Amino acid sequence: MRRRAIRCYSLLYAVLAFIVSAGPASAESKSIYSPIIFVDKEKGYIVVSSSGAVFEVEASEAAKPHLDKLPASGMIDLVVELRPGNAPLIKTWKLAAGESSCKIFDGKTCK
């Protein structure tokens, strides 16, 4: 009887450990260091380049009001969330070169 209880507890522990380690899936993030090619505040995106490709990066709802503060031709260090089938979504940015009243966007506010 005692062996059976130990096996049950061991199995329960293994299942719980697996559930805790699996956890919720998180979206993959990527850092992009690029010149700002174009800013479209109306549609809520910026155009950047990385690894020889030019592509759009969508602004989050929190980032959209600050897009007009980004200078064309400025250098920006973006952290984006990769979304299969959609444009990458801006999580944060740091303006590396160029004048702006929003040099750092932390995902919620500008600094």
C-alpha distances in whole Angstrom, upper triangle without the diagonal:
4,5,5,6,9,10,11,13,14,15,17,18,20,21,23,24,26,27,29,30,32,33,37,39,42,46,47,50,53,56,60,63,66,69,69,71,72,70,70,70,70,68,65,65,66,67,66,66,63,63,67,65,67,65,64,61,61,61,58,59,59,61,64,66,67,68,71,71,70,73,74,74,72,69,65,62,60,56,55,52,52,52,52,55,56,58,56,56,58,55,57,61,63,66,67,71,73,74,72,71,68,67,63,61,57,56,57,61,63,65
4,5,5,6,9,10,11,12,14,15,16,18,20,21,22,24,26,27,28,30,32,35,38,41,44,46,48,51,54,58,61,64,67,68,70,70,69,69,68,69,66,64,64,65,66,64,64,62,62,65,64,65,63,63,60,59,59,57,58,58,60,62,65,65,66,69,69,68,71,72,72,70,67,63,60,58,54,53,50,51,51,51,54,55,57,55,55,56,53,55,58,60,64,65,69,71,72,70,69,65,65,61,59,55,54,55,59,61,62
4,5,5,6,9,10,10,12,14,15,16,18,20,21,23,24,26,27,29,31,34,36,39,43,44,47,49,52,56,59,62,65,66,68,68,67,67,67,68,65,63,62,63,64,63,62,60,59,63,62,63,61,61,58,58,58,55,57,57,59,61,64,64,65,68,68,67,70,71,70,68,65,62,58,56,52,52,49,49,49,49,52,53,55,53,53,54,52,54,57,59,63,64,67,70,71,69,68,64,63,60,58,54,53,55,58,61,62
4,5,5,6,9,10,11,12,14,15,17,18,20,21,23,24,26,27,29,32,35,38,41,43,45,48,51,55,58,61,64,65,67,67,66,66,65,66,63,61,60,62,62,61,61,59,58,62,60,62,60,59,57,56,56,54,55,55,57,60,62,62,63,67,67,66,69,69,69,67,64,61,57,55,51,50,47,47,47,47,50,51,53,52,52,53,51,53,56,58,62,63,67,69,70,68,67,63,63,59,57,53,52,53,57,60,61
4,5,5,6,8,10,10,12,14,15,16,18,20,21,22,24,26,27,30,33,36,40,41,44,47,50,53,57,60,63,63,65,65,64,64,63,64,62,59,59,60,61,60,60,58,58,61,60,61,59,58,55,55,55,52,53,53,55,58,60,60,61,65,65,64,67,68,68,65,63,59,56,53,50,49,46,46,46,46,49,50,52,50,50,51,49,51,54,56,60,61,65,67,68,66,65,61,60,57,55,51,50,51,54,57,58
4,5,5,6,9,10,10,12,14,15,16,18,20,21,22,24,26,29,32,35,38,40,42,45,48,51,54,58,61,61,64,64,63,63,62,63,61,58,58,59,60,58,58,55,55,59,58,59,57,57,54,53,53,51,52,52,54,57,59,59,60,64,63,62,65,66,66,64,61,57,54,51,48,47,44,45,45,45,48,49,51,49,49,50,47,49,52,54,58,59,63,65,66,64,63,60,59,55,53,49,48,50,53,56,57
4,5,5,6,8,10,10,12,14,15,16,18,20,21,22,25,28,30,33,37,38,41,44,46,50,53,56,60,60,62,62,61,61,61,62,59,57,56,57,58,57,56,54,53,57,56,57,55,55,52,52,52,49,51,51,53,55,58,58,59,63,62,61,64,65,64,62,59,56,53,50,46,46,43,43,43,43,46,47,49,47,47,48,46,48,51,54,57,58,62,64,65,63,63,59,58,54,52,49,48,49,52,55,56
4,5,5,6,9,10,11,12,14,15,17,18,20,21,23,26,28,32,35,37,40,43,46,49,52,55,59,59,61,61,60,60,59,60,57,55,54,56,57,56,55,53,53,56,55,56,54,53,51,50,50,48,49,49,51,53,56,56,57,61,61,60,63,63,63,61,59,55,52,49,45,44,41,41,41,41,44,46,48,46,45,47,45,47,50,52,56,57,61,63,64,62,61,57,57,53,51,47,46,47,51,53,55
4,5,5,6,9,10,10,12,14,15,16,18,20,21,25,27,30,34,35,38,41,44,47,50,54,57,57,59,60,58,58,58,58,56,53,53,54,55,54,54,52,52,55,54,55,53,52,49,49,49,46,47,47,49,52,54,54,55,59,58,58,61,62,62,59,57,53,50,47,43,43,40,40,40,41,44,45,47,45,44,45,43,45,48,50,54,55,59,61,62,60,59,55,54,51,48,45,44,45,48,51,52
4,5,5,6,9,10,10,12,14,15,16,18,20,24,26,29,32,34,36,39,42,45,48,52,55,56,58,58,57,57,57,58,55,52,52,53,54,52,52,49,49,53,52,53,51,51,48,47,48,45,47,47,48,51,53,53,54,58,58,56,59,60,60,58,55,51,48,46,42,41,38,39,39,39,42,43,45,43,43,44,41,44,47,49,52,53,57,59,61,58,58,54,53,49,48,44,43,45,48,50,51
4,5,5,6,9,10,11,12,14,15,17,19,22,24,27,31,32,35,38,41,44,48,51,54,54,56,56,55,55,55,56,53,51,50,51,52,51,51,48,48,51,50,51,49,49,46,46,46,44,45,45,47,50,52,52,53,57,56,55,58,59,59,57,54,50,47,45,41,40,37,37,37,37,40,41,43,41,41,43,40,43,46,48,52,53,56,59,60,58,57,53,53,49,47,43,42,44,47,50,51
4,5,5,6,9,10,11,12,14,15,17,20,23,26,29,31,34,37,40,43,47,50,53,53,55,55,54,54,53,54,51,49,48,50,51,50,50,47,48,51,50,51,48,48,45,44,44,42,43,43,45,47,50,50,51,55,54,54,57,57,58,55,53,49,46,43,39,39,36,36,35,36,39,40,42,40,40,41,38,41,44,47,50,51,55,57,58,56,55,51,51,47,45,41,40,41,45,47,49
4,5,5,6,9,10,11,12,14,16,19,22,24,28,29,32,35,38,41,44,48,51,51,53,54,52,53,52,53,50,48,47,48,49,48,48,46,46,49,48,49,47,46,44,43,43,40,42,42,43,46,49,49,50,53,53,52,55,56,56,53,51,47,44,41,38,37,34,34,35,35,38,39,41,39,38,39,37,39,42,44,48,49,53,55,56,54,53,49,48,45,43,39,38,40,43,46,47
4,6,5,6,9,10,11,12,15,18,20,23,26,27,30,33,36,40,43,46,49,50,52,52,51,51,51,52,49,46,46,47,48,46,46,43,43,47,46,47,45,44,42,41,42,39,41,41,43,45,48,48,49,52,52,51,54,54,54,52,49,46,42,40,36,35,32,32,33,33,36,37,39,37,37,38,36,38,41,43,47,48,51,54,55,53,52,49,48,44,42,39,37,39,43,45,46
4,5,5,6,9,10,11,13,16,18,21,25,26,29,32,35,39,42,45,48,48,50,50,49,49,49,50,47,44,44,45,46,45,45,43,43,46,45,46,43,43,40,40,40,37,39,39,41,43,46,46,47,51,50,49,52,53,53,51,48,45,41,39,35,34,31,31,31,31,34,35,37,35,35,36,34,37,40,42,46,47,51,53,54,52,51,48,47,43,41,38,36,38,41,44,45
4,5,5,6,9,10,11,14,17,20,23,25,28,31,34,38,41,44,47,47,49,49,48,48,47,48,45,43,43,44,45,44,44,42,42,46,44,45,43,42,39,38,38,36,37,37,39,41,44,44,45,49,48,47,51,51,52,49,47,43,40,37,33,33,30,30,30,31,34,35,36,34,34,35,32,35,38,40,44,45,49,51,52,50,49,45,45,41,39,35,34,35,39,41,43
4,6,5,6,9,10,14,16,19,22,23,26,29,32,35,38,42,45,45,47,48,47,47,46,48,45,42,42,43,43,42,42,40,40,43,42,43,41,41,38,37,37,35,37,36,38,41,43,43,44,48,47,46,49,50,50,47,45,41,38,35,32,31,28,29,29,30,33,34,35,33,33,34,31,33,36,38,42,43,47,49,50,48,47,44,43,39,37,34,33,34,38,40,41
4,6,5,6,9,12,14,17,20,21,24,27,30,34,37,40,43,44,46,46,45,45,45,46,43,40,40,41,41,40,40,38,38,41,40,41,39,38,36,35,36,33,35,35,37,39,42,42,43,46,46,45,48,48,48,46,43,40,36,34,30,29,26,26,26,27,30,31,33,31,31,32,30,32,35,38,41,42,46,48,49,47,47,43,42,39,37,33,32,34,37,40,41
4,6,5,6,10,12,15,19,21,23,27,30,33,36,39,43,42,44,44,43,43,43,43,41,38,38,39,40,39,39,37,38,41,39,40,38,37,34,33,34,31,33,33,35,37,40,40,41,44,44,43,46,47,47,45,42,39,36,33,29,28,25,25,25,25,29,30,31,29,29,30,28,31,34,37,40,41,45,47,48,46,45,41,41,37,35,32,30,32,35,38,39
4,6,5,9,12,14,18,20,22,25,28,32,35,38,41,41,43,43,42,42,41,43,40,37,37,38,39,38,38,36,37,40,39,40,37,36,33,33,32,30,31,31,33,36,38,38,39,43,42,41,44,45,46,43,41,37,34,31,27,27,24,24,25,26,29,30,31,29,28,29,26,29,32,34,38,39,43,45,46,44,43,39,38,35,32,29,28,29,33,35,37
4,6,9,11,13,16,17,20,23,26,29,32,35,39,39,41,42,41,41,41,42,39,37,36,37,37,36,36,34,34,37,36,37,35,35,32,32,32,29,31,31,32,35,38,38,38,42,41,40,43,44,44,41,39,35,32,29,26,25,22,23,23,24,28,28,30,27,27,28,25,27,31,33,36,37,41,43,44,42,42,38,37,34,32,28,27,29,33,35,36
4,7,8,11,14,16,19,22,25,28,32,34,38,38,40,40,39,39,39,40,37,34,34,35,35,34,34,32,33,36,34,35,33,32,30,29,30,28,30,30,31,34,36,36,37,40,40,39,42,42,42,40,38,34,31,28,25,23,20,20,20,21,24,25,27,25,25,26,24,27,30,32,36,37,40,42,44,42,41,38,37,33,31,28,26,28,32,34,36
4,6,9,13,15,17,21,24,27,31,33,36,36,38,38,37,37,36,37,35,32,32,33,34,33,34,32,33,36,34,35,32,31,28,27,27,25,27,27,28,31,33,34,34,38,38,37,40,41,41,39,36,33,30,27,23,22,19,19,19,21,24,24,26,23,23,24,22,24,28,30,34,35,39,41,42,39,39,35,35,31,28,25,23,25,29,32,33
4,6,10,13,15,19,22,25,29,31,34,34,35,35,34,34,33,34,31,29,28,30,31,31,31,29,31,34,32,32,29,28,25,24,24,22,23,24,25,28,30,31,31,35,35,34,37,38,38,37,34,31,28,24,21,19,16,16,16,18,21,21,22,20,20,21,19,22,25,28,32,34,37,38,39,37,37,33,32,29,26,23,21,23,27,29,31
4,7,9,12,16,19,22,26,28,31,31,33,33,31,31,31,32,29,27,26,27,28,28,28,26,27,30,28,29,26,25,22,22,22,20,22,23,24,26,29,29,29,33,33,32,35,35,36,34,32,28,25,22,18,17,13,13,13,14,17,18,19,17,17,19,17,20,24,27,30,31,35,36,38,35,35,31,31,28,25,22,20,22,26,28,30
4,6,9,13,16,19,22,25,28,28,29,29,28,28,28,29,27,24,23,24,25,24,25,23,25,27,26,26,23,22,19,19,19,17,19,20,21,23,26,26,26,30,30,28,31,32,32,30,28,24,21,18,15,13,10,11,11,13,16,16,17,15,14,15,14,17,20,23,26,28,31,33,34,32,32,28,27,24,21,19,17,19,23,25,27
4,6,10,13,16,20,22,25,24,26,26,25,25,25,26,23,21,20,21,22,21,21,20,21,24,22,22,19,18,16,15,16,15,17,18,18,21,24,24,23,27,27,26,29,29,29,27,25,22,19,16,12,10,6,7,8,10,13,13,13,11,11,12,11,15,18,21,24,25,28,30,31,29,30,26,25,22,20,18,15,18,21,23,25
4,7,10,13,17,19,22,22,24,25,24,25,25,27,24,21,19,20,20,19,19,17,18,21,19,20,18,17,15,15,16,16,19,19,19,21,25,24,23,27,27,25,27,27,27,26,23,20,17,14,10,8,6,6,8,10,14,13,13,10,11,12,11,14,16,19,22,23,26,28,30,28,29,25,24,21,19,17,16,19,22,23,25
4,7,10,13,16,19,19,21,22,21,23,23,25,22,19,17,17,18,16,17,15,16,19,18,18,16,16,13,14,14,14,18,17,17,19,22,21,20,24,24,21,24,24,24,22,19,16,13,10,7,6,5,6,9,12,15,14,13,9,9,10,9,11,13,15,18,19,23,25,26,25,26,22,20,18,16,14,13,17,19,20,22
4,7,10,13,16,17,19,20,20,22,22,25,22,19,17,16,16,14,13,11,13,16,15,16,14,14,12,14,15,15,19,19,17,19,22,21,20,23,23,20,22,22,21,20,17,14,10,8,6,5,6,7,11,13,16,14,13,9,10,10,10,11,12,14,16,17,20,22,24,23,25,21,19,17,16,15,14,18,20,20,22
4,7,10,13,14,17,18,19,21,22,24,22,19,16,15,15,12,12,10,12,15,15,15,14,14,12,14,15,16,19,19,16,19,22,19,18,21,20,18,19,19,18,16,13,10,7,6,4,6,9,10,14,16,19,17,14,11,11,10,10,9,9,11,13,13,16,19,21,20,22,19,16,14,14,14,14,18,19,18,19
4,6,10,11,13,15,16,18,20,23,21,18,15,12,12,9,8,7,9,12,12,12,11,12,10,13,14,16,20,19,16,18,21,18,17,20,19,16,17,16,15,13,10,8,6,5,6,8,11,11,15,17,19,17,13,11,12,10,11,11,9,11,12,12,14,17,19,19,21,18,16,15,14,15,15,19,20,19,20
4,7,10,12,15,16,19,20,23,22,19,16,13,12,9,8,7,10,12,12,12,13,14,12,15,16,18,22,21,17,19,21,19,17,19,18,14,15,14,13,11,7,6,4,6,9,11,14,15,18,20,22,20,16,14,15,13,14,12,10,9,10,9,11,14,17,17,19,17,14,14,15,16,17,20,20,19,19
4,6,9,12,13,16,18,21,20,18,14,11,9,6,6,6,10,11,11,10,11,12,11,15,16,18,22,21,18,19,21,18,15,17,16,13,13,11,9,8,6,6,7,8,11,12,16,16,19,21,22,20,16,14,15,13,15,14,11,11,10,9,10,12,16,16,19,17,14,15,16,18,18,21,21,19,20
4,6,9,11,15,17,20,19,17,14,10,9,6,7,9,12,12,12,10,12,12,13,16,16,19,22,22,18,18,20,17,14,15,15,11,10,8,6,6,4,6,9,10,14,15,19,19,22,24,24,21,18,16,17,15,17,15,12,12,10,9,9,10,13,14,17,16,14,15,16,19,20,22,22,19,20
4,6,7,11,13,16,16,14,11,7,6,5,8,11,14,14,13,10,11,10,11,13,13,17,19,19,15,15,17,14,11,12,12,8,7,5,5,5,6,7,10,10,14,15,18,19,21,23,23,20,16,15,15,13,16,15,12,12,10,11,10,10,12,13,16,14,13,15,15,18,18,20,20,18,19
4,7,10,13,16,15,14,11,7,5,5,8,11,14,13,12,9,10,10,11,14,15,19,21,21,17,17,18,16,13,13,14,10,9,6,6,8,9,10,13,13,17,17,20,20,21,23,22,20,16,16,17,15,19,18,15,16,14,14,13,13,15,15,19,17,17,18,18,21,21,23,23,21,22
4,7,10,12,12,11,9,6,5,7,10,14,17,16,14,11,10,9,10,12,13,17,19,19,16,14,16,14,10,11,12,9,9,6,8,10,12,12,15,14,18,17,20,20,21,23,22,19,15,16,16,15,18,18,15,17,15,16,15,14,15,15,18,17,17,18,18,21,20,22,22,20,22
4,6,9,9,8,6,4,6,9,13,16,20,19,17,13,12,9,10,10,10,14,15,16,12,11,12,11,7,7,10,7,8,7,10,11,13,12,15,14,17,16,19,19,20,22,21,18,15,15,14,13,16,16,14,15,14,16,16,14,15,13,16,14,15,16,16,19,18,19,19,17,19
4,5,6,6,5,6,8,12,15,19,22,21,18,15,13,10,10,10,10,13,14,15,12,10,11,11,8,8,11,10,12,11,14,15,16,16,18,16,18,17,19,20,20,22,21,17,14,15,14,14,17,17,16,18,17,20,19,18,18,16,18,16,18,19,17,20,19,19,19,18,21
4,6,5,7,8,11,14,18,21,25,24,22,18,16,12,12,10,9,12,12,13,10,7,8,9,6,6,10,10,12,12,16,16,18,16,19,17,19,18,19,21,21,23,22,18,16,16,14,14,16,17,16,18,17,20,20,18,17,15,16,14,17,18,16,18,17,17,17,16,19
4,6,8,11,13,17,20,23,27,26,23,20,17,14,14,12,11,13,12,14,12,9,10,12,9,10,13,14,16,15,19,19,21,20,22,20,21,20,21,22,21,23,22,18,16,17,16,16,19,19,19,22,21,24,24,22,21,19,19,18,20,21,19,21,19,19,19,19,22
4,6,9,12,15,18,21,25,24,21,17,14,11,11,9,9,11,11,14,12,9,11,13,10,12,15,15,17,16,19,20,21,19,21,18,20,17,18,19,18,20,18,14,13,14,13,14,17,18,19,21,21,24,24,22,23,20,21,19,21,21,19,21,19,19,20,20,23
4,7,10,13,17,19,23,23,20,17,14,10,9,6,5,8,9,11,8,6,9,10,8,10,13,12,15,15,18,18,18,16,18,15,16,14,15,17,16,19,17,14,11,12,10,10,13,15,15,18,18,21,21,20,20,18,18,16,18,18,15,17,15,16,16,16,20
4,7,10,13,16,19,19,16,13,10,6,5,4,5,9,11,12,10,8,11,11,8,11,13,11,13,13,15,15,16,14,15,13,14,12,14,15,15,17,16,12,9,10,9,9,13,14,13,16,16,19,19,18,19,17,18,16,17,17,15,17,15,17,17,17,20
4,6,10,13,17,16,14,11,8,6,5,7,8,11,14,14,11,10,13,11,8,10,12,9,11,10,11,12,12,11,13,11,13,12,14,15,16,18,18,14,11,11,10,10,13,13,12,14,13,16,16,15,17,15,17,15,15,16,14,17,16,18,18,17,19
4,7,10,14,13,10,7,6,4,6,9,11,14,17,18,15,14,17,15,12,13,15,12,12,10,11,12,12,11,13,12,14,13,15,15,16,18,17,14,11,11,12,12,15,15,14,16,15,16,16,16,18,17,20,18,17,18,17,20,19,21,21,20,22
4,7,10,10,8,6,6,6,7,11,12,16,19,19,16,16,19,16,13,15,16,12,12,10,10,10,10,9,10,10,12,12,15,15,17,18,18,15,12,11,13,12,15,14,13,14,13,14,14,15,17,17,20,18,17,17,17,19,18,21,21,20,22
4,7,7,5,4,6,9,10,14,16,19,22,23,19,20,22,20,17,19,19,15,15,13,11,12,11,11,11,11,14,13,16,15,17,18,18,17,13,12,15,14,17,17,15,16,15,15,15,17,20,20,23,21,19,20,19,21,21,24,24,23,24
4,5,5,7,8,11,11,15,17,20,23,24,21,22,24,22,19,22,22,18,18,16,14,14,12,11,11,11,13,13,15,14,17,17,18,17,14,12,15,15,17,17,15,16,16,15,17,19,22,22,25,22,20,20,20,21,21,25,25,24,25
4,6,9,11,14,15,18,21,23,27,27,24,25,28,26,23,25,25,22,21,19,17,18,15,15,14,14,15,15,17,16,18,18,19,19,16,15,18,18,20,20,18,19,19,18,19,22,25,26,28,26,24,23,24,25,25,28,29,28,29
4,7,10,14,15,19,22,25,28,29,25,26,29,27,24,25,26,22,21,19,16,18,16,16,16,16,18,18,20,18,20,20,20,19,17,16,19,20,22,22,20,21,20,20,20,22,25,26,29,27,25,25,25,27,27,30,31,29,30
4,6,10,12,16,19,22,25,26,23,23,26,25,21,23,24,21,20,18,16,17,16,16,16,15,17,16,17,15,17,17,17,16,13,14,17,17,20,21,19,21,20,20,21,22,25,25,28,26,24,24,24,26,25,28,29,28,29
4,7,10,13,16,20,23,24,20,20,23,22,18,20,21,18,17,15,14,15,14,14,15,14,16,15,17,15,17,17,16,15,12,12,15,16,19,19,18,19,19,19,19,20,23,23,26,23,22,23,22,24,23,26,27,26,27
4,7,10,13,16,19,21,18,17,21,20,16,19,20,17,17,15,15,16,15,14,15,13,15,13,14,13,14,14,13,11,8,9,12,13,16,17,16,19,18,19,20,21,23,22,25,22,22,22,20,22,21,24,24,24,26
4,6,10,13,16,17,15,14,17,16,13,16,17,15,16,14,15,16,15,14,15,12,14,11,13,12,13,14,13,10,6,8,9,10,14,15,15,17,17,19,20,20,22,21,23,20,20,20,18,20,18,21,22,21,24
4,7,10,13,14,11,11,15,14,12,15,16,13,15,15,15,15,15,12,12,9,10,8,10,10,11,13,13,9,6,5,6,7,10,12,12,15,15,17,19,19,21,19,21,18,18,17,15,16,14,17,18,18,21
4,7,9,11,9,9,13,13,10,14,15,14,16,16,18,17,17,14,15,11,12,9,10,11,11,13,13,9,6,6,5,6,10,12,13,16,17,19,21,21,22,19,20,17,18,17,14,16,13,15,17,17,20
4,6,8,5,5,9,9,8,12,13,12,15,16,18,17,17,14,14,11,11,9,11,12,13,16,16,12,10,9,6,5,8,10,11,14,15,18,20,19,20,17,17,14,15,14,11,13,10,12,13,14,17
4,5,5,6,9,10,10,14,15,15,18,19,21,20,19,16,16,12,12,10,10,13,13,16,16,13,11,10,6,6,7,9,12,15,17,20,22,22,22,19,19,15,17,15,11,12,8,9,12,13,17
4,6,5,8,10,11,14,15,16,19,21,23,22,22,19,19,16,15,14,14,16,16,19,19,15,14,13,10,10,10,12,14,18,19,23,24,23,23,20,19,16,18,16,12,13,10,9,11,13,17
4,6,7,8,10,13,14,14,18,20,23,21,21,17,17,15,14,14,14,17,18,21,22,18,16,15,11,10,9,10,12,15,17,20,22,21,21,17,16,13,15,13,9,10,7,6,7,10,13
4,6,6,7,10,10,11,15,16,19,17,17,14,14,12,12,12,13,16,17,21,21,17,15,13,10,7,8,8,9,12,14,17,19,18,18,14,14,10,12,11,8,9,7,7,8,9,12
4,5,5,8,10,11,14,16,19,17,18,16,17,14,15,14,16,18,18,21,21,17,15,14,11,10,11,12,12,15,16,19,20,19,18,15,15,12,15,14,11,13,11,11,11,11,15
4,6,7,9,11,14,16,19,18,19,17,18,16,18,17,19,21,22,25,25,21,19,18,15,13,14,14,14,16,16,20,20,19,17,14,12,11,14,14,11,13,12,11,10,10,13
4,6,6,7,11,14,16,15,16,14,15,14,16,16,18,21,22,25,25,21,19,17,15,12,13,12,11,13,12,16,17,15,14,10,9,7,10,10,8,12,11,10,9,8,11
4,5,6,9,11,14,12,14,12,14,13,15,15,17,20,20,23,23,19,16,15,13,11,13,12,11,13,12,15,15,14,13,10,11,9,11,12,10,13,13,13,12,11,13
4,5,8,10,13,13,15,14,17,16,18,19,21,23,24,27,26,23,19,19,17,15,17,15,14,15,13,16,16,13,12,9,10,9,12,14,13,16,16,16,14,12,15
4,6,10,12,11,13,12,15,15,18,18,21,24,25,28,28,24,21,20,18,15,16,14,12,12,10,14,13,10,9,6,6,6,9,11,11,15,15,15,13,10,11
4,7,9,7,10,9,12,12,15,16,19,22,23,26,26,22,19,18,16,13,15,13,10,10,8,11,10,8,8,6,8,7,8,10,11,14,15,16,14,11,13
4,6,5,9,10,13,14,18,19,22,24,26,28,28,25,21,20,19,16,18,16,13,12,9,11,9,6,7,7,10,10,10,13,14,18,19,20,18,15,15
4,5,9,10,14,15,18,19,22,23,25,27,27,24,20,19,19,17,20,18,15,14,11,13,10,8,10,10,14,13,13,16,17,20,21,22,21,18,19
4,7,9,13,14,18,19,23,24,26,28,27,25,21,20,20,18,20,18,15,14,11,11,9,8,10,12,16,15,14,17,18,21,22,24,22,19,20
4,6,10,12,16,18,21,23,25,27,28,25,21,19,19,16,18,16,12,11,7,7,5,5,8,9,13,12,11,13,15,18,19,21,20,17,17
4,7,10,13,15,19,20,23,26,26,24,20,18,18,15,17,14,10,9,6,5,5,7,10,11,14,13,11,12,14,17,18,21,19,17,17
4,6,10,12,16,17,20,23,24,21,17,15,15,12,13,10,7,6,5,5,7,9,11,11,14,11,9,10,11,13,15,17,16,14,15
4,7,10,13,15,19,21,23,20,17,14,14,11,11,8,6,5,6,7,10,12,14,14,16,13,10,10,10,12,13,16,16,14,15
4,6,10,12,15,18,20,17,14,10,10,7,8,6,4,7,9,10,13,15,16,15,17,13,11,10,9,10,11,14,15,14,15
4,7,10,13,16,18,16,13,9,9,6,6,5,6,9,12,13,16,18,20,18,19,15,14,12,10,10,10,13,15,15,16
4,6,9,12,14,12,10,6,5,4,5,7,9,12,14,16,19,20,22,20,21,17,16,14,12,12,10,14,16,16,18
4,6,10,12,10,9,6,5,6,7,10,12,15,18,20,23,24,25,24,24,20,20,17,15,14,12,15,18,19,21
4,7,9,8,7,5,7,9,10,13,15,18,20,22,24,26,28,26,27,23,23,20,18,17,15,19,21,22,24
4,6,5,7,6,7,11,12,15,18,21,23,25,27,28,30,28,29,25,25,23,20,20,17,20,23,24,27
4,6,8,8,11,14,16,19,21,24,26,28,30,31,33,31,32,29,28,26,24,23,21,24,26,28,30
4,7,9,12,15,18,21,22,26,27,29,31,32,33,32,33,29,29,28,25,25,22,25,27,29,31
4,6,8,12,15,18,19,23,24,26,28,28,30,28,29,26,26,25,22,22,19,22,24,25,28
4,6,9,13,15,16,20,21,23,24,25,26,25,26,23,23,21,19,20,17,20,22,22,25
4,7,9,12,13,17,18,20,22,23,25,23,24,21,20,19,16,17,14,17,19,20,23
4,6,9,11,15,17,19,21,22,23,21,22,18,18,16,13,14,11,14,16,17,20
4,6,8,11,13,16,18,19,20,18,18,14,14,12,10,10,8,11,13,13,16
4,7,11,14,16,19,20,21,18,18,14,14,11,8,7,5,9,11,12,15
4,7,10,13,16,17,18,15,15,11,11,8,5,5,5,8,10,10,12
4,6,9,12,13,14,12,13,9,8,6,5,7,8,11,11,9,11
4,6,9,11,12,11,12,9,6,5,7,8,11,13,12,10,10
4,6,7,8,8,10,8,5,6,9,12,14,16,14,11,11
4,7,9,10,13,11,8,9,12,14,17,19,17,14,13
4,7,9,12,12,9,12,14,17,19,21,19,16,15
4,7,10,10,9,12,15,18,20,21,19,15,15
4,7,9,8,12,14,18,20,20,17,14,13
4,5,6,9,11,15,17,17,14,10,10
4,6,9,10,14,16,15,12,8,8
4,6,7,10,12,12,9,5,6
4,7,10,12,13,11,7,6
4,6,9,10,8,6,5
4,6,7,6,4,6
4,6,6,7,8
4,6,8,11
4,7,10
4,7
4
